[in-house]
Amino acid sequence: MAILLAFSLAGGIAVLYAVPMNVGGLSDSVAYIGAARNLAGGTGFYLAHFLPPERFTHWAPLYPIILATPAYVGVDPIDSAKWIDALTLACTIFLSGFIAWAYCGRSALLGFLAALSILFSRDMIEIHCQALSEPLFVVFVLAGIAPLLSYVESGNTKSLLWTAIAMAAAFLTRYSGAAFLIAAFVVAFIIPFSWRRLNQLTSSAITFGLIAVLPVGAWIIHNILVAAQFAGDRKFVVHSIGRQKFRDLFSTVTLWFCPEAVPNRLRLLLLAGLITLVFAAVVSASRRSRQSQDPGLRSTLLLAQTCLVFDVVYLLFLIMNISFLDADIPLDMRLLSPIYPVTALLLISSLALRRRMFGVRSILCIILFAACLSIISLNAMRFLGTARDIRANGVGFQTAYWRDDQVMKYVRDLPGSIMLYSDAPARIYFATRRPPYLLPEKFDLVTTLANREYENQMNNLAKLATQRSIIVIIFFASNWVNGPFPQPPELTERRGFHSLFRSAKGTYILSGSSEASDR
């Protein structure tokens, strides 16, 4: 326990080292920070990064609520996000190591391997240096897995209660918590199903479901009442998932285990080998557990099965979500980070099963231990490089690329009376705390549906430009030919806008006023 706490402390310190000032962020980060500022300021649960203000319904509410809490005593959410990131990484390291130790034969070595796999993960340090909900989400998921395993083993009602509370918190942090809630339900009630225990399982399942679902159910009712949306602007529309999503999935997962320099074919072989070893270990242990009364084997097998269910259900959930609700979801490092600790526990528990069945000195176990140590050593070097790079250059919108951009300086110097439009309001707000209006979109990135009012909206924008002294439009996706926003030629040639300048990074600033253009 003392060594696990030391590893956890090292993870928290690593975050504070990598983020000497403000955390980085993405578009979602800006939504969380802005909503937290509005909430603490008493203006309600509204987005702050673009005009006119909209209700905060596209995201689950718990993370911005936690960010807003220190703001009541004068701590800005972007400052509290750094300390939340440090604390959550420390908790994730400890929980991963503890679960591996408790369910892998009380092996300190396996517990340390699990903890180090989190501590030295390049993806985890990068995620924990940004104002994102994933770090908090991962903690709640792991905090739910521990009592879930205890409930399946012992049938303890208190353990089921704590599992339901943790899953409810995860669901309130991210809507994708529904996947882990489904996975927990499968592990707790479907896999151990027995007709003899039907009444007991039914009553426990109802209790579990009510506790886990009621909080987010209340939030969804709130969304419908205030904005007529159950979860933002998501609609049931069939989307083509495309090959690129699966390429991103493959790239992200394989980079957990090997460097970028390794060829794709070799990475594919490594991934196939790991999957084969995991399934072989689980199948072999399942057969042996039917003939053996070894409680240690059963305990480790339960952990492996639980992690396998959580991984599969989460991936299926993401694919279904992309296919029918939100086409803009990427299968990248950020979206897959919640299953990284679960996958690490799956591999560690598979190694523990091999060790239990064939002995510590078996050739296969020795090879697997050597492979684990090699992967952790390689990841440690990549982790150190990433931490230093983030400290020097920032991450997300906090990188020097955006922080020192001449366009941001231009926006900061603009008088408050000037109307500002942009295709990337989040980037503007993150750097300047000034919310622009969002440019009309040709189609919705979430639903992929065309905007039938686009022409009218663009005509109204051009008309508005003639009535006001200046309207500045900033293009961050100027090379996105098939993107949802209008390109500079459309505005200059068809709408009468004037080009002020183009930055070295390809960002345009246009004005609706010829006087401003002359200046």
N, C-alpha and C positions, 0 to 999 in steps of 0.2 A: 504493500500500500504506500509506503514512504517513497519508493522509487517511482511508482505511478504518479504520485503527487508531484514529484520532481519533474517528470516528463511533462505533466500538465502545466506546471509553472513555466517551464521552458517554452511551451507553445504560446502561452499568453505573452511572455516577454518578446518572443519573435514577432508577434503582431505589433506590439508597441514600438519595437525597433524598426520594423518596415514602414510604419506610419508615424513619423515624427510629428506631423501636423494633422491635416484633415485626411479622412479616408477618401478613397476614390468612389466611383459609382457609375451606374448606367442609367438608362431612362427610368427603370423601375425604382432605382435608388432616389432619384429626384422626386418621384411621386411620393415615396415614403417620407422623405425629409420635409417636403412642402406640406403634406397633410399633417405631419406631426407639429410643424410650426403653426399652422392654422388652428389645430386642435388646442394647443397650449395657449395660443393667443385669444381663444374664445370666439373665433369666427366660424367654427364648425368643422365637420369632417369633409373638407373640400381639397381638391388638388390646387397647388399654388403655382405650378410652373407654366401655365398658359391661361389665356383669357378667351372667352369669359370663364369664370370658375365652374368646375364640374364636381359633382359628388364623387367621393372616393368609394367606388363600388367594384372596379375592375379587379382589385386585389383584396385579399383577406385582411382583417383589421388589426390583428394583435401586435405585429411588429411596429407600426407607426404609433400605436398606443403606448408601447414600452418606450419608444424614442421620445414621445411627448412628455412622459412622466418627469424626467429630470429638468425639462424645459420650464416647469412651474417654479423652479428655484434658480432660473437664469442660465442653465446649461443648454446651449444650442444643440438640436438633434444631431448635427453633423459631428459634434464633439463627443456626445454620448455614444454614437455608433461605434467609435473606435474602441471604447472600453467594453461595450457589449460584444464586439468581435473577439477581443482578447479573452473575455470570460467564456464565451461559447466554445472557442477552440480548446481551451483548457478542459472544459467539461466533456467535450467530444473525445479527447485523448484519454481522459480518465475512464469514461464509461466504456469505451472500446476495449481498453486493457482489462478492466474489471470483468466485463462480460466474458471475454476470452479466457481469463483465468478461472472464473467460477464454473464455466461449462466445458472446459477442456482439461479436466482431470486436475484442477488446481495447479496447473503448470505455470510457474513464474515466467519461464522462458517464452511460452506461447503468449502469455499476457503482455510481456514486453514487446514481442514482435507485432502484436496488434496495435499497441500504443505507438510504437515507432513508425508503423506504416501510416498513421495519421499525422504524427508530428513532422515527418519528413516528406509529406506530400506537397508537391508544387501546386497542385490545384487547390488544395485546402488553404494554404497560406494566401493564395491570390484571392480566393473567395472571401476569406476573413479579413481582407484589407479594404473591403468595400461595404457600403451601406446597403446590404442585401438581406433578405429574409431567410435565405438558405441556412446560414450558420445557426440561427435560433431553431429553425425547423429540424435540422439534423439532431440537435440536442433532445428535442421532444421525441423524435422517433426512437433514438437509442434509449431514452428514459422510459419509453413504452415497451421496448423489446425485453428489457430486464424483468419487469414484473409479469409480462406475458409468458415468458419461459417458466417462471416460478408457478404461475397459475396452471399451466398445462401439466407440470410435474406433480403438483400437490393438490390442485383444486381449491386453493386458498381464495376465498371470496375477496379479501382485501387486495390481493395481487391483481385480480380482475378489475377492481375499482380503480387502482392506480394506473393500470393499462388504459382504461377508458378515459381517465382524466388527461393522461399524456397524449393520447390520440386526438382528443378534443382540442387540446392546445396546438398540436401540429396542424390540424384542420383549420383552426382559426388563424394560423400563421401563413399557410399557403393552401390554396384550393386543392393542390395535388396531394394534400394529406388524405384525401378520399381514397387514394390508392393504398396507402399504408393501413388505413382503417379497414379496407376490404381484406388486405393480406392478414391483418391481425385476427379478423373474424374467421378466415379460413383456418388459420393455425389453431385458434382456440376452440372452434366448434365443428368445423367440417372434417378436418383430418382425424380427430379423436372421436368422431361420431359413433354412437352406439344406441341401438333401439332401447336397451335397458335403461339408459340414462336420458331418454328423450325429454322427460318433463324437466329434469334438472338443467339440461343443456338449453332448452327453450327459454326457461325463466332467466337463466344467466345471459343468454344472447339478447333478450329484450332489454334487460338492465344495461348491459354493455352498450347496445345500440343507442338507447335513449341518452345516456350520459355523454357519449361520444358525438352524437349528431345534434342534440338540442342547441348548443351554443352557436354553431355555424348556421343552423336552421333559423335561429332568431336573427342572425346577421342578414341572411338572404331575404327574410321577410322585410327587414328594414330597407334593403336595397330596392325591393319591389315597391314599397310604399313611397320612398323619397325620389326614386329615379325610374321606376317602371322597368328595372333590369334586375335579373337574378344574380349575375356576376359580371357586371360591366356590359360591354357591347358584344359579347359572345352570342352567336346564333348557330342553330343547328344547320350547317351547310356542308355538303360533301366536298372535301378538298383532296386533290391528288398529292400524296405525301412526297413523291419524287425520290430519285436515287440519292440526291445530294444529302438528304437527311440521314440516310443509312450510312453514307460515307462519313459524315460527321460523327455518327454514333460509333462506328468502327475506330475512327481516329482517336476520339476521346478516350474510349475504354482501353485501347492498346497502349496509349501513352501513359496510362497508370503503371504499366509494368516494364516499359522499355523506352529508351530515348528516341528522339525524332530521327536520328541518323540511321536507325535500323530500317531496312527496306520493308515496304508494305507486305510483301510475300512472307518474309520472316516473322513479321508481327502477326500475320494471319495464322501461321503455324503455331506460334506461341499461344495465341488466344484459343485456338482449337485444342491444343494440348491441355491448357488449364481447364477448359470446359469438360474435356474428357476425364481428366483426373478427378474433378469435383463430382461428376455424375457417377463415376465408377466407385468412388469412396462412399457416396451416399447409398448407392444400390447394395454394395457389399455389406456395409454396416447394417442396412435394413434387414437383409437376410440373416445376418449373424445375430441381430438383436432378438429375432423370433426364437432362436434356439438357446440364447444365453440370457442370464438374469443379471448381467453386469450393469450396475446402475451408472457407472462412469461412461460406458459406451452409449447407453440410452440418452444420457444427458447431452453428450457431445453431438449425437445424431440429431437430437431435437434442435440444437442451435443451428446446425447445418441446414436442416430442412426449413426452419423458420427464415433464415437468411435467403435461401433459394426462392422461397415463396415471395418474400418481399421484393427481391430483384425482378423476378418475372412479372409480377403484378404491376410494379411501377413502370417497367418498360412498356407493357401492353397498354397501361393507362395513358402514357405519353403519346403512343402511336394512335390510339383512339381519339385522343384530344386533338392532335394535329389533323386527323382525317375528317373530323366532324365539327369541331368547335373553334379552334384557334390555329389557323394556318401559319401564323407567324412564330410559333414555338420552335426554337432551334434545339437540336439534340447535341448540345455543346457541353463544355466543362461545367457551366453554371447549372444547367437543368439536370445534369447527371450527378452532380456533387452529392445529393442526398443519399444515393446508393453506394457511394465510394466506401464509407465505413462499413456498410452492410456487406459489400463484396469482400472487403478485407477480412471481416469476421467469417465469411463463408470459406475463404481460402485457408484461414488459420484452423477452422474447425475441421475442414477436409484433411488437413495435415495431421491434426490430432486423431482423427479416425484411423488414418493409416498407421499412425504410431501405436494406437491402442490395439489394432488388429494384428500387426506384423512385428511390433517391437521397435524400440528406438534404434537398434543397430541394423535394421534391414536396409538393404541398398537403396530402395526407393525412398525411404524416409530420409536417409542421409542426403540423397540428391535433392529432395524437396527442401530440406533445411538449407542446403547450400544455395539453392535458387532463391529462397526467401531472403537470405542475407545479402545476396548479390543485388536483388531488386531494391532492398531498403538502402543499401550503400549507394547505388546509382541515384536513387531518389533523393538521398541526403545531399548530394552534390548539386543536383538541380534545384532543390529547396533553398540552399544557401545562395545560389546564383539569383533565384527569383526574389528572395527577400532583399538582397542588396540592390537589385534593379528597381524594385518598387520603392525602396527608400530614396534612391537617387532620382528616379524619373516619374514616380507616381504610378497610378493604375487607373484605367477607365477614363472618365472625364477629368481626373486629377492629374493626368500626365502633362508634361511640359508642352506637348503638342497642342493641347487646348488651353492650358493655364496661361501660357505666354503668347497666345495667338493675337495678332494685330486686330482681328475682327472683334475679339472680346474687349480689347481696350477701346475700340471705336464705340461699342455698345455702352460701355461704362460712362463714356463722355457725352452721350446723347442726352439732351434735355428730356425731362419727364413728360413733356407735352407731346412728344413725337410718338406716333403710333408705330409699333414694331410688329412685323409679321416674320415668321420663320417656318422652315420645314423641320426644324429640330429644336423645339422650345426647351426641352430638358437640358440640352447642352448650354443654351444661353442662360437659363436660370441657375444652373449649377455654378457657373463662373461669375455671374453678375448679380444674381438674386433678382433679376428683372424678368417678369413673365411676358412674353410676346403672345400675339394671336397666332393660331395655327393656320397655315396656308390651306386653301381648299385642296382636297384629295380627289384624285381621279377614281380611286377605288380604296376600299377598306383593307388594310393589311391583315386584320384578324379574320374577317369573313371572306375576303377576296371578291366581294360584291361591288359592282360599279356604282359610283356616285352619280345618280341621275340629275342632281342639281349642280353639277360641277360648272357647266357653262354659265348658268345664272350667277353662281357665287363668284366666278372670276370676273364677270361683267360688273357686278356690284363692287368688287374690289377696285377695278379700274376707275369706276365712277367715284368711289370714295377718295381715290388718290388725287382727283382733280379738285376736291372740296377741301382737303386738308393741306397744310403747308408741305408736309413730307411724309411719306410712308417708306420705311426701310425694310427690305426683304433680304434675308440671309439664306444662302443655299449651302447646305452641308453635303448634299447628295447631288452635286452639280453634274457628275458623270453617270448618274443612274438614269440611263436613257428610258428604260421601261418602268421607271418607278412611279409612285403614286402622285408625285408633286409636279407642278409645271416647271419647265426648264427655262433658263434665261431668255433664249430666243423667242419663246412664246410671249413673255412679258414685254420684251423690248419691241418686237415687231408687230404684235397683235394688240397689246394692251396699252402701249404708250409709255412704258416705264423707261427711265434713263439709268444707264450703268454708272455707278460711282467709282468702283474699282473692283479688281479681282485679286485676292490674296495669293501668295505663293503656294498655298495648299489647295487652291481651286475653289475657294469660297467666294461667292459673288455677293456684292451689296448693290442693290438697285433702289432707285428712288422714283416716286411718282411725281416729283416736282422738278421742273427744269431749272428753277432757281438754285435748288440744292445741288443739282448736277453741275451747274456753273461754278458754284463755290468749291 
